[in-house]
Amino acid sequence: MSYHEQHLIDTKPPVDEFVVQVQPPASRMQRVRATFAGVPALGWLFGILCAVFIERYLGAELSYQLYLPKVPVLFGCLIMFKQPLLMPNALAYVTLIYVIPIAGVACLSARVTNRLAAVLDRGPIAVSCLIHLALLYCALHYWADLSDYRLLVLKLTMIAVMLTLSINLINGYMGEFSCSHPGFMALGAYSASTVTLVLFADDRLFGAAVLPKALGPYFFPLALIIGGVVASAAALVVAIPSFRTRGDYLAIISLAFMFIVKSLIENLEWLGGPRGMSGQPDWSSLPVVYVWMVLCIWIINNFVRSIYGKALNALRDNEMAADAMTVNTRKTKMVAFMLGAFWAGVAGGLFAHVMRFVNPGTFGIQRLAEILAMLYFGGLNSVVGSIFGAASINLISEMLRPLELYKWIVIPLILILVMIYRPTGLLGFREFDVKAILRPKHIRTGRGE
Amino acid sequence: MPLLHVSDMTHYFGGLRAVHRYNLTLEPGEIRGLIGPNGAGKTTVFNLITGIYRPSEGSVRLEGHSLVGQRPHQIAAQGLGRTFQNLLLWRHMTVEEHVKMAHYSQLRYGLIGALFGTPRRVAEERRVAESSMRLMEMFDVVKYRNLLVGNLPYGAQRRVEIARAMAIDPKVLLLDEPTAGMTPEELTKMIGTIRQIHRDFGVAILLIEHRLKVVMELCEKIQTLVFGEVIAEGTPEEIQRNPHVIEAYLGKEEIA
């Protein structure tokens, strides 16, 4: 064992003695790893929840004691970049509030949570999923409760997850290169905003509200769905000419489509033109965005695991063979493209109601670059990859915000490294098996794979 | 009524006449061989029957229904399974997914099922999984079922392709050089597999083959295609003795 590894172990919390081991593992490093591998998803959620509550009640006091100007918002990164001298203090804060409680609680409670996970595992999968999702929501809710900035970052991250997942359907699973996602997003954002502004808000573009405002939140899902449907109708227009052949045609047509949408909105005065549209009601609260994101993940995961979804992989790998094996390739491509566009539209609608302002400039080439970066970082052909990619690129880019211009050197560098060492992304070609994730992890079966 | 009836099928690639007035009458349960030198148009005949190309002239009928002008997946779904000369497998998919995928046209759940995971979809996917399992057992690829196809030995890849073609529940199976590039052991196994398909499923088989030994052993009747035209048709013995065939394969005897 190298000096470096030894050092790492010494700083880890001493949790080894709580583990029931049949085979004594070879080294302490492995033992630590086995300990963590024995924690089920439920255990981690409990750990995170505990950390969030500790921060809620002790965070302010601790940051005062550590001479931090305020409670670190994004794991101390902003403070570290702004005032490098405070780096040890910020690290201490992160360790005390997040690392130790999460690791400690997760490991200490592993036995109990494993037993609970086993109970849940015997019941229907839906119940188990809902319980885990509810716990995750609690953790996120209380974490975001501490600052508005966190709340905004969290919502935008969730929207980014939806966007990445929906573009993965086209660029990853279907293997075509589509650049039109910002366009779909713009259509969704503008359609949903128009519906809510016309019906439920007094604003400068559309005048007084038509319906009582109290009804608004109930109609909001409908507005989002309208946004999604408009986007997928536009997708049909792009798809009909470009899916006759394979190759670069879709890339070119979809790129053109993105610019057409952008300049169309810029030139429509009744939609606000280049100045944009503002005053959307703030109905994109955290639970709303969370529920839509979960819905999006669930539906897309269902789709890609069905035979219809696998048909996308078949026609990507060899279209002629797929056709000869009775796969209706044209219909499959259309459905996937429209489904992707639908979710981009919904994400756009949510985005408009988070920012409460949209303008055509938001949906340009830079947005496309961001979405593609998240997609290729996380991994093609993988639902987990999309979630991971969207969350990490979004968080990294927020954390590096103090670097200002240099941020746009660091992020592309990360991407280049990923492309060199993992050309299909960090988690490419992984199945998202919910059951396997939620399953209890019994350590006694071995060293925990 | 013949099962598959092709009459006067002609196809041009630009000015090149690839297939000229090709006729075929395939009865249920028959194994027919199609031989010919390289570039004779054998694979083109397959592509014309399965709808990858549309014949310039002539008709193709399966149980009396015309196939000309239909899209390949529609033709396949009516009971025309095929394999490819150069193994067109899906490299990011496992063996099991290959066999499942070919059940596409038999699925009785729609988009709603695919998006929301309805009980009917669960039942259907279970049925497909069982059916795929049977096929994989039959073609001896069960042990590879969770592997990506690229990791399989060559002979097993060929068997996966046939299992996949059989999963569409075909009436006619078109095999395009199923023994190309095989070792002698794999070859023997493949001949056994083709016999087994013929016996157990009762499908009619149209077989393109370069190795005359295989065709002679399997087929009751053989067609010989040279430059897009059938120059000889008959039992293996007749074909072996036919002077045109000998000429096409070995060249004309020069009389000095």
Interface residues (C-beta under 8 A of the other chain):
Chain A: I299 N302 F303 S306 I307 Y308 G309 K310 A311 N313 A314 R316 D317 N318 M320 A321 A322 D323 A324 M325 T326 V327 N328 T329 V335 L339 N381 F429
Chain B: T50 I52 R71 P72 H73 A76 A77 R82 F84 L88 L89 W90 R91 H92 M93 E97 K100 M101 A102 H103 Y104 S105 L107 L111 G113 A114 L115 F116 G117 R121 E125 V128 R164 A165 A167 I168
